[in-house]
Amino acid sequence: MPNPKRRHSKRRTSTRRAHDGLNIPQMAECPNCHQKIRAHRACPNCGKYKGREVIEVVEA
């Protein structure tokens, strides 16, 4: 198994790790109930996606 001959510099290591951070998920507004939801997903509050009901929501 080959091993590195020389140690990587701090700059090279940091540059590689620059893209490893987590991103905040993008939020959209539900056109029906105006709650913040993840984009391209059914609304967990009202159960609608693109104007039609896809999830039956039970009121507690």
PyMOL CGO cylinders between C-alpha atoms (Angstrom):
from pymol import cmd
from pymol.cgo import CYLINDER

trace = [
    CYLINDER, 0.00, 0.00, 0.00, 1.62, 3.29, -1.03, 0.3, 1, 1, 1, 1, 1, 1,
    CYLINDER, 1.62, 3.29, -1.03, 2.11, 5.97, 1.56, 0.3, 1, 1, 1, 1, 1, 1,
    CYLINDER, 2.11, 5.97, 1.56, 2.62, 9.69, 1.03, 0.3, 1, 1, 1, 1, 1, 1,
    CYLINDER, 2.62, 9.69, 1.03, 6.26, 10.67, 0.84, 0.3, 1, 1, 1, 1, 1, 1,
    CYLINDER, 6.26, 10.67, 0.84, 5.73, 14.16, 2.23, 0.3, 1, 1, 1, 1, 1, 1,
    CYLINDER, 5.73, 14.16, 2.23, 3.23, 15.75, 4.56, 0.3, 1, 1, 1, 1, 1, 1,
    CYLINDER, 3.23, 15.75, 4.56, 0.49, 17.96, 3.04, 0.3, 1, 1, 1, 1, 1, 1,
    CYLINDER, 0.49, 17.96, 3.04, 0.68, 21.61, 4.01, 0.3, 1, 1, 1, 1, 1, 1,
    CYLINDER, 0.68, 21.61, 4.01, -1.98, 23.27, 6.18, 0.3, 1, 1, 1, 1, 1, 1,
    CYLINDER, -1.98, 23.27, 6.18, -3.09, 25.37, 3.21, 0.3, 1, 1, 1, 1, 1, 1,
    CYLINDER, -3.09, 25.37, 3.21, -3.60, 22.34, 0.96, 0.3, 1, 1, 1, 1, 1, 1,
    CYLINDER, -3.60, 22.34, 0.96, -5.56, 20.52, 3.67, 0.3, 1, 1, 1, 1, 1, 1,
    CYLINDER, -5.56, 20.52, 3.67, -7.74, 23.58, 4.42, 0.3, 1, 1, 1, 1, 1, 1,
    CYLINDER, -7.74, 23.58, 4.42, -8.40, 24.19, 0.74, 0.3, 1, 1, 1, 1, 1, 1,
    CYLINDER, -8.40, 24.19, 0.74, -9.63, 20.64, 0.28, 0.3, 1, 1, 1, 1, 1, 1,
    CYLINDER, -9.63, 20.64, 0.28, -11.88, 20.89, 3.35, 0.3, 1, 1, 1, 1, 1, 1,
    CYLINDER, -11.88, 20.89, 3.35, -13.37, 24.24, 2.31, 0.3, 1, 1, 1, 1, 1, 1,
    CYLINDER, -13.37, 24.24, 2.31, -16.34, 22.51, 0.64, 0.3, 1, 1, 1, 1, 1, 1,
    CYLINDER, -16.34, 22.51, 0.64, -17.13, 20.13, 3.50, 0.3, 1, 1, 1, 1, 1, 1,
    CYLINDER, -17.13, 20.13, 3.50, -19.30, 22.55, 5.50, 0.3, 1, 1, 1, 1, 1, 1,
    CYLINDER, -19.30, 22.55, 5.50, -23.03, 22.00, 5.87, 0.3, 1, 1, 1, 1, 1, 1,
    CYLINDER, -23.03, 22.00, 5.87, -25.49, 24.27, 4.07, 0.3, 1, 1, 1, 1, 1, 1,
    CYLINDER, -25.49, 24.27, 4.07, -28.76, 25.60, 5.45, 0.3, 1, 1, 1, 1, 1, 1,
    CYLINDER, -28.76, 25.60, 5.45, -31.62, 23.90, 3.54, 0.3, 1, 1, 1, 1, 1, 1,
    CYLINDER, -31.62, 23.90, 3.54, -33.49, 26.20, 1.18, 0.3, 1, 1, 1, 1, 1, 1,
    CYLINDER, -33.49, 26.20, 1.18, -37.00, 27.02, 2.37, 0.3, 1, 1, 1, 1, 1, 1,
    CYLINDER, -37.00, 27.02, 2.37, -39.99, 27.96, 0.22, 0.3, 1, 1, 1, 1, 1, 1,
    CYLINDER, -39.99, 27.96, 0.22, -43.44, 29.23, 1.16, 0.3, 1, 1, 1, 1, 1, 1,
    CYLINDER, -43.44, 29.23, 1.16, -46.49, 26.99, 0.81, 0.3, 1, 1, 1, 1, 1, 1,
    CYLINDER, -46.49, 26.99, 0.81, -48.91, 28.78, -1.55, 0.3, 1, 1, 1, 1, 1, 1,
    CYLINDER, -48.91, 28.78, -1.55, -51.89, 27.34, 0.34, 0.3, 1, 1, 1, 1, 1, 1,
    CYLINDER, -51.89, 27.34, 0.34, -51.14, 27.89, 4.04, 0.3, 1, 1, 1, 1, 1, 1,
    CYLINDER, -51.14, 27.89, 4.04, -48.05, 30.17, 3.75, 0.3, 1, 1, 1, 1, 1, 1,
    CYLINDER, -48.05, 30.17, 3.75, -45.89, 28.02, 6.05, 0.3, 1, 1, 1, 1, 1, 1,
    CYLINDER, -45.89, 28.02, 6.05, -42.16, 27.65, 5.42, 0.3, 1, 1, 1, 1, 1, 1,
    CYLINDER, -42.16, 27.65, 5.42, -41.46, 24.24, 3.84, 0.3, 1, 1, 1, 1, 1, 1,
    CYLINDER, -41.46, 24.24, 3.84, -38.57, 22.53, 2.04, 0.3, 1, 1, 1, 1, 1, 1,
    CYLINDER, -38.57, 22.53, 2.04, -38.68, 23.11, -1.72, 0.3, 1, 1, 1, 1, 1, 1,
    CYLINDER, -38.68, 23.11, -1.72, -40.26, 20.42, -3.94, 0.3, 1, 1, 1, 1, 1, 1,
    CYLINDER, -40.26, 20.42, -3.94, -41.93, 18.60, -1.05, 0.3, 1, 1, 1, 1, 1, 1,
    CYLINDER, -41.93, 18.60, -1.05, -45.50, 18.26, 0.17, 0.3, 1, 1, 1, 1, 1, 1,
    CYLINDER, -45.50, 18.26, 0.17, -46.49, 20.62, 2.96, 0.3, 1, 1, 1, 1, 1, 1,
    CYLINDER, -46.49, 20.62, 2.96, -46.68, 18.75, 6.28, 0.3, 1, 1, 1, 1, 1, 1,
    CYLINDER, -46.68, 18.75, 6.28, -49.11, 21.37, 7.61, 0.3, 1, 1, 1, 1, 1, 1,
    CYLINDER, -49.11, 21.37, 7.61, -51.85, 21.25, 4.95, 0.3, 1, 1, 1, 1, 1, 1,
    CYLINDER, -51.85, 21.25, 4.95, -50.79, 18.17, 2.92, 0.3, 1, 1, 1, 1, 1, 1,
    CYLINDER, -50.79, 18.17, 2.92, -50.84, 19.87, -0.47, 0.3, 1, 1, 1, 1, 1, 1,
    CYLINDER, -50.84, 19.87, -0.47, -48.27, 19.86, -3.28, 0.3, 1, 1, 1, 1, 1, 1,
    CYLINDER, -48.27, 19.86, -3.28, -48.70, 21.92, -6.46, 0.3, 1, 1, 1, 1, 1, 1,
    CYLINDER, -48.70, 21.92, -6.46, -52.30, 22.77, -5.56, 0.3, 1, 1, 1, 1, 1, 1,
    CYLINDER, -52.30, 22.77, -5.56, -53.57, 19.24, -4.97, 0.3, 1, 1, 1, 1, 1, 1,
    CYLINDER, -53.57, 19.24, -4.97, -53.84, 17.22, -1.78, 0.3, 1, 1, 1, 1, 1, 1,
    CYLINDER, -53.84, 17.22, -1.78, -51.28, 14.43, -1.67, 0.3, 1, 1, 1, 1, 1, 1,
    CYLINDER, -51.28, 14.43, -1.67, -51.18, 13.75, 2.09, 0.3, 1, 1, 1, 1, 1, 1,
    CYLINDER, -51.18, 13.75, 2.09, -54.20, 13.41, 4.30, 0.3, 1, 1, 1, 1, 1, 1,
    CYLINDER, -54.20, 13.41, 4.30, -53.52, 15.53, 7.39, 0.3, 1, 1, 1, 1, 1, 1,
    CYLINDER, -53.52, 15.53, 7.39, -55.29, 14.55, 10.60, 0.3, 1, 1, 1, 1, 1, 1,
    CYLINDER, -55.29, 14.55, 10.60, -56.12, 17.41, 12.95, 0.3, 1, 1, 1, 1, 1, 1,
    CYLINDER, -56.12, 17.41, 12.95, -55.08, 16.60, 16.53, 0.3, 1, 1, 1, 1, 1, 1,
]
cmd.load_cgo(trace, "trace")
